[in-house]
Amino acid sequence: MKKELPAVILLIIPFALILIFWNQFPERIPINWSLSKESEFFTGKTVGLFFGPILNLIFYLLFLFLPRIVVRDEIKLLFNKSYFILRYAVTIILFVFFMTIFFVALGAN
């Protein structure tokens, strides 16, 4: 479980930030930007803020439990370390995407 602690923290932080700053977010959240850094697409506050963290949680749980269901023990031993790195990489990338939307929505440049 100690190996999973950093990932679990990265999964909890977005939900905590959403709850803490909920009233400070605008009703429309930018989720797509052009090359000139202007917002092209907006969505509602609930979808714009919760979609990323929920997607991250779903991917994390899939990556965590799928090998236990699908893959045989011999194959697990061969790919254990690279699979662990892949799982963390996906979690970190989705966390960074959320933090980008979070700061832009709060008005940071």
Secondary structure, DSSP 4 states (H G I P E B T S, - for coil): -GGGHHHHHHHHHHHHHHHHHGGGS-SEEEEEE-TTS-EEEEEEHHHHHHHHHHHHHHHHHHHHHHHHHHS-HHHHHHHHHHHHHHHHHHHHHHHHHHHHHHHHHTT--
